[in-house]
Amino acid sequence: MAFKAPRGTRDMLPLESDKWNFVERKFRELCYNYNFAEIRTPVFEETELFVRSAGEESDVVKKEMYIFKDRGGRELALRPEGTAGVVRAYLEHSLHNNAQPVKLFYYGPMFRYDRPQAGRQRQFYQMGIEIFGTKDPASDVEVIKFTADFFSKLGFKDLKLHINSVGCPECRPLFQKDLEEFARTKISLLCGDCRKRALNNPLRLLDCKNDSCREVMKDSSPINAYLCSSCGTHFEDVLKLLKALNISFYVDSGLVRGLDYYTNTAFEFLSCQLGSQNALGGGGRYDNLVEHCGGPQVPGVGMAVGVERILLALEKEELFPVKDQPEGVFLAVESTDLWEERFNLLYLLRDNDFRVETDYLNRSLKAQMKFANRNSFRFVIIMGVEDKSKGIVKLRDMVNGEQVELSFEKIPAFLRKKIE
Ligand code: HAM
């Protein structure tokens, strides 16, 4: 039986890679503008890091992690998200001793064992940013503005920003108590998982994926009513700044996000083009996570976007730039006897930074021209047997059909001028 990519994973084929590169380029450009520096962390970490950060009761940890023991008996997990590893690296390399805030970005594969569907995979890519060392509401807004700018650079026009505050360990307990009591009165209507959640981590009742549980919990009192004064002020300041920057938002009091580490701001960007997996990205503030992972009290805020979902939404909205103009040079030869001249010219042009291809299948000259045309080469150099003695080649511009005769040495300068 032929091998297939594992369920929930996808191959990225060359045609698609242009689209990935387009999204990645926009992200990197924006990271540069916003002064975020790149960090790369391993795709697996100690399992305990994710249990401690995302929370034992979160779906991500409880149901979706790829966990394994290595041959040395270490308990490891493929990362289900990027923030925990970045926090671990921030601490391991004592980045808290650097001038703060420390602003980092990352891009890489994440792994969650969930039921695959459109926009939900078991291996997916995230692009994320994190800011450590400031509680300033302006840094929450910087993360949100970055995300909004990123989406608008990609061409999206009508994404929805949902925002909420999930409070802090001071104000959340009372909310959680009331939530638990509310859940008890509806316990027969809740799924098995939510019955356990009601006891162990009532906040998680609010992000059950089960529609009937969502319907029941819709009537519980919203967290906003419980915020302590500092959380309330922080949230108001964030909203004020968003308004000042003309960023539209919707305060969604049911938004708590699926990871336990959030404090205060939580947000998501939603696309109406996608079905149930409509969150293109999300994030929030996590002021106790660094300490919780064994470090000093350092606040943080960040977000991550899902690349596959972005690609799906771009596709649906037909936002990919039209296919690139023809480019590059195809070096066609009349006879394989000309191999020495051909390879000299091929490498001369590549040394001069041109994108150049030649024929390796002994095709006829006509077939080589057809190949060049189909593969959108802008120029074709034709090396004929008769031309060899004269030391020249023919160079055809495939866009307008113009053809000139040139000696080898003149080709780089000629091409450069044409391309400019
Ligand atoms: P998250 O909301 O779990 O947040 O994931 C961020 C984004 O990753 C989602 O909005 C979605 O676009 C994409 N995503 C998540 N799961 C899948 C999946 N199974 N298949 C395809 N795409 C998926 C986090 O991971 C946080 N670490 C974000 C953050 C950074 N918060 C603070 N800093």
Residues whose N, C-alpha, C, O or C-beta is under 5 A from the ligand:
A	BS01	HAM	E81 G82 T83 R112 G119 R120 Q121 F124 G128 I129 A279 L280 G281 G282 G283 G284 V301 G302 M303 A304 V305 G306 R309
